[in-house]
């Protein structure tokens, strides 16, 4: 399961890297099927997709191959309290 999540992240990573950002899987709970993805290097609020859109794209990609995934959390340093996007 983690390999499929890594593949989905890699697909989106190349697009984000063009704007100086990156994604990495920082937590993976395969039992509950919850994965935390961290957005790194997103210093410009308007240069990189918002965390909610990144989350939506990843959830859509993963739902096609891993319908068991219950949640993808994107941690975005641009958010003032560094909380996760839901």
Z-matrix of the N, CA and C atoms (Angstrom, degrees):
N
C 1 1.449
C 2 1.530 1 111.52
N 3 1.324 2 117.17 1 -42.59
C 4 1.462 3 119.95 2 -178.13
C 5 1.527 4 111.34 3 -62.34
N 6 1.334 5 116.62 4 -33.23
C 7 1.462 6 119.78 5 179.31
C 8 1.527 7 111.08 6 -63.03
N 9 1.326 8 116.96 7 -39.97
C 10 1.462 9 121.30 8 179.51
C 11 1.523 10 110.69 9 -66.44
N 12 1.318 11 116.92 10 -38.91
C 13 1.464 12 121.11 11 177.04
C 14 1.529 13 109.49 12 -64.71
N 15 1.319 14 116.61 13 -43.96
C 16 1.470 15 120.87 14 178.08
C 17 1.527 16 110.97 15 -60.05
N 18 1.337 17 117.76 16 -39.27
C 19 1.466 18 121.53 17 178.55
C 20 1.526 19 111.22 18 -64.26
N 21 1.332 20 116.70 19 -43.18
C 22 1.465 21 120.46 20 179.24
C 23 1.525 22 110.37 21 -63.80
N 24 1.319 23 116.40 22 -40.79
C 25 1.462 24 121.21 23 177.91
C 26 1.530 25 109.76 24 -64.16
N 27 1.328 26 117.07 25 -41.89
C 28 1.469 27 121.12 26 -179.75
C 29 1.523 28 111.19 27 -62.35
N 30 1.331 29 117.46 28 -37.80
C 31 1.465 30 120.98 29 178.57
C 32 1.526 31 111.11 30 -61.00
N 33 1.308 32 116.73 31 -41.42
C 34 1.461 33 121.81 32 -178.71
C 35 1.535 34 111.26 33 -81.61
N 36 1.321 35 116.29 34 -29.93
C 37 1.466 36 122.18 35 -177.61
C 38 1.527 37 112.02 36 -56.41
N 39 1.320 38 116.98 37 -44.73
C 40 1.467 39 119.55 38 -176.34
C 41 1.528 40 111.58 39 -60.98
N 42 1.323 41 116.79 40 -36.23
C 43 1.459 42 120.57 41 178.33
C 44 1.535 43 110.80 42 -69.22
N 45 1.317 44 116.94 43 -42.39
C 46 1.463 45 120.82 44 -178.32
C 47 1.527 46 111.97 45 -70.18
N 48 1.328 47 116.48 46 -31.86
C 49 1.462 48 119.85 47 -179.49
C 50 1.525 49 112.05 48 -64.12
N 51 1.321 50 117.23 49 -26.16
C 52 1.463 51 120.43 50 176.45
C 53 1.526 52 111.50 51 -61.85
N 54 1.338 53 116.20 52 -26.73
C 55 1.462 54 121.70 53 179.46
C 56 1.529 55 112.32 54 -101.73
N 57 1.338 56 117.01 55 11.87
C 58 1.457 57 120.72 56 177.08
C 59 1.510 58 115.24 57 84.40
N 60 1.315 59 118.17 58 12.24
C 61 1.461 60 121.61 59 179.60
C 62 1.527 61 109.41 60 -110.25
N 63 1.308 62 116.46 61 171.16
C 64 1.457 63 121.60 62 178.34
C 65 1.522 64 108.78 63 -151.63
N 66 1.316 65 115.71 64 161.87
C 67 1.459 66 122.63 65 177.33
C 68 1.516 67 108.82 66 -125.36
N 69 1.317 68 116.56 67 145.82
C 70 1.457 69 120.30 68 172.12
C 71 1.520 70 109.01 69 -147.29
N 72 1.323 71 115.12 70 149.42
C 73 1.462 72 120.86 71 175.88
C 74 1.521 73 106.21 72 -81.34
N 75 1.331 74 117.09 73 120.23
C 76 1.461 75 120.75 74 -177.25
C 77 1.519 76 112.76 75 -108.56
N 78 1.316 77 117.42 76 -20.75
C 79 1.460 78 121.78 77 175.99
C 80 1.511 79 108.68 78 -144.59
N 81 1.319 80 115.59 79 141.60
C 82 1.454 81 119.99 80 177.91
C 83 1.519 82 108.75 81 -144.39
N 84 1.308 83 116.13 82 113.31
C 85 1.458 84 121.68 83 175.85
C 86 1.521 85 107.45 84 -111.80
N 87 1.317 86 115.48 85 94.31
C 88 1.458 87 119.57 86 -175.94
C 89 1.522 88 112.30 87 -69.89
N 90 1.326 89 117.95 88 -22.89
C 91 1.458 90 120.50 89 178.54
C 92 1.522 91 110.90 90 -66.75
N 93 1.332 92 116.50 91 -46.47
C 94 1.464 93 120.08 92 179.77
C 95 1.520 94 112.03 93 -93.85
N 96 1.344 95 116.51 94 -5.44
C 97 1.471 96 122.81 95 179.70
C 98 1.528 97 111.65 96 60.67
N 99 1.331 98 116.08 97 41.23
C 100 1.461 99 122.65 98 176.11
C 101 1.529 100 107.56 99 -113.44
N 102 1.337 101 115.71 100 131.52
C 103 1.457 102 120.75 101 -179.01
C 104 1.515 103 109.67 102 -128.11
N 105 1.336 104 116.63 103 136.17
C 106 1.461 105 121.77 104 176.67
C 107 1.522 106 108.28 105 -107.51
N 108 1.318 107 115.24 106 128.92
C 109 1.452 108 123.18 107 -179.87
C 110 1.521 109 106.99 108 -116.17
N 111 1.325 110 117.20 109 133.78
C 112 1.462 111 119.76 110 179.54
C 113 1.518 112 110.25 111 -107.98
N 114 1.310 113 115.08 112 130.44
C 115 1.459 114 122.67 113 175.31
C 116 1.518 115 106.80 114 -90.44
N 117 1.322 116 116.63 115 123.07
C 118 1.461 117 121.35 116 -176.28
C 119 1.521 118 110.05 117 -118.25
N 120 1.307 119 116.35 118 146.41
C 121 1.460 120 121.20 119 174.82
C 122 1.516 121 114.48 120 72.76
N 123 1.314 122 117.43 121 18.49
C 124 1.468 123 121.17 122 179.92
C 125 1.520 124 108.64 123 -93.82
N 126 1.301 125 116.06 124 71.96
C 127 1.460 126 120.78 125 -176.37
C 128 1.520 127 113.42 126 -82.41
N 129 1.299 128 116.55 127 -23.00
C 130 1.456 129 121.50 128 -178.23
C 131 1.530 130 109.09 129 -99.35
N 132 1.306 131 116.75 130 117.04
C 133 1.462 132 120.66 131 -175.80
C 134 1.517 133 113.26 132 -61.47
N 135 1.324 134 117.37 133 -31.48
C 136 1.461 135 120.31 134 -176.96
C 137 1.523 136 113.74 135 -97.63
N 138 1.332 137 117.68 136 -5.30
C 139 1.472 138 120.53 137 -175.21
C 140 1.522 139 113.28 138 -86.00
N 141 1.305 140 117.65 139 -27.54
C 142 1.459 141 122.50 140 -173.60
C 143 1.529 142 108.86 141 -121.99
N 144 1.324 143 115.60 142 147.38
C 145 1.468 144 120.60 143 178.11
C 146 1.526 145 110.76 144 -51.85
N 147 1.323 146 117.78 145 146.89
C 148 1.461 147 119.87 146 175.54
C 149 1.531 148 110.45 147 -66.45
N 150 1.320 149 115.94 148 153.69
C 151 1.464 150 121.43 149 -178.37
C 152 1.523 151 111.81 150 -56.36
N 153 1.325 152 117.12 151 -37.62
C 154 1.467 153 119.78 152 -178.96
C 155 1.526 154 111.53 153 -63.35
N 156 1.325 155 116.90 154 -35.16
C 157 1.461 156 120.13 155 178.83
C 158 1.530 157 110.63 156 -73.69
N 159 1.323 158 116.91 157 -40.23
C 160 1.463 159 120.73 158 176.86
C 161 1.523 160 109.50 159 -60.98
N 162 1.330 161 116.11 160 -44.04
C 163 1.464 162 121.22 161 178.52
C 164 1.524 163 110.52 162 -60.13
N 165 1.308 164 116.98 163 -45.66
C 166 1.463 165 121.70 164 -179.48
C 167 1.529 166 111.62 165 -61.94
N 168 1.324 167 116.77 166 -43.70
C 169 1.468 168 121.03 167 179.44
C 170 1.525 169 110.18 168 -62.33
N 171 1.330 170 116.89 169 -46.95
C 172 1.462 171 120.35 170 -179.58
C 173 1.525 172 111.56 171 -64.04
N 174 1.330 173 117.23 172 -44.01
C 175 1.465 174 119.95 173 179.38
C 176 1.522 175 111.16 174 -62.01
N 177 1.319 176 117.03 175 -39.43
C 178 1.460 177 120.35 176 179.14
C 179 1.525 178 110.77 177 -66.04
N 180 1.327 179 117.38 178 -46.22
C 181 1.464 180 120.71 179 178.52
C 182 1.523 181 111.19 180 -61.03
N 183 1.318 182 116.62 181 -43.75
C 184 1.457 183 120.53 182 -176.51
C 185 1.519 184 112.78 183 -73.69
N 186 1.319 185 117.94 184 -31.14
C 187 1.469 186 119.88 185 -179.27
C 188 1.522 187 111.60 186 -64.43
N 189 1.327 188 116.37 187 -26.55
C 190 1.460 189 120.16 188 178.96
C 191 1.522 190 111.58 189 -73.19
N 192 1.323 191 117.23 190 -35.29
C 193 1.461 192 120.50 191 -177.20
C 194 1.522 193 113.50 192 -104.97
N 195 1.322 194 116.46 193 -27.74
C 196 1.466 195 121.31 194 -179.33
C 197 1.523 196 110.27 195 -133.07
N 198 1.312 197 118.12 196 76.97
C 199 1.466 198 119.62 197 -178.38
C 200 1.529 199 113.06 198 -62.24
N 201 1.320 200 117.50 199 -13.78
C 202 1.464 201 122.01 200 -179.69
C 203 1.536 202 112.21 201 -74.01
N 204 1.326 203 117.76 202 -18.71
C 205 1.468 204 120.67 203 -179.47
C 206 1.521 205 108.60 204 -59.27
N 207 1.326 206 116.07 205 123.45
C 208 1.461 207 118.95 206 -178.07
C 209 1.522 208 112.74 207 -96.28
N 210 1.348 209 116.75 208 -26.07
C 211 1.460 210 117.59 209 -177.63
C 212 1.523 211 110.49 210 -162.70
N 213 1.315 212 114.74 211 139.52
C 214 1.459 213 122.35 212 170.71
C 215 1.520 214 105.99 213 -119.40
N 216 1.311 215 116.62 214 124.41
C 217 1.457 216 122.18 215 179.87
C 218 1.523 217 107.72 216 -108.70
N 219 1.319 218 117.27 217 130.04
C 220 1.463 219 121.31 218 177.61
C 221 1.527 220 108.14 219 -110.76
N 222 1.305 221 116.40 220 119.68
C 223 1.468 222 121.86 221 176.92
C 224 1.522 223 108.01 222 -92.32
N 225 1.300 224 115.72 223 121.51
C 226 1.459 225 121.47 224 -174.47
C 227 1.525 226 109.86 225 -119.37
N 228 1.332 227 118.51 226 117.31
C 229 1.467 228 120.56 227 -178.71
C 230 1.526 229 113.63 228 -66.11
N 231 1.333 230 117.70 229 -14.31
C 232 1.467 231 120.45 230 178.79
C 233 1.515 232 112.12 231 -75.43
N 234 1.330 233 116.68 232 -17.19
C 235 1.462 234 119.63 233 178.72
C 236 1.520 235 108.19 234 -75.27
N 237 1.296 236 116.59 235 134.81
C 238 1.463 237 121.76 236 -170.73
C 239 1.516 238 114.01 237 -58.49
N 240 1.319 239 117.22 238 -37.44
C 241 1.458 240 118.47 239 -178.12
C 242 1.525 241 111.86 240 -100.77
N 243 1.341 242 117.91 241 7.94
C 244 1.470 243 123.58 242 179.48
C 245 1.518 244 111.87 243 55.88
N 246 1.319 245 116.62 244 24.32
C 247 1.460 246 119.26 245 176.84
C 248 1.513 247 109.07 246 -79.25
N 249 1.320 248 116.35 247 172.30
C 250 1.453 249 120.83 248 -178.71
C 251 1.512 250 110.34 249 -85.22
N 252 1.314 251 115.79 250 151.72
C 253 1.467 252 121.46 251 176.42
C 254 1.509 253 108.58 252 -84.94
N 255 1.309 254 115.84 253 140.09
C 256 1.465 255 118.94 254 177.69
C 257 1.490 256 110.41 255 -122.92
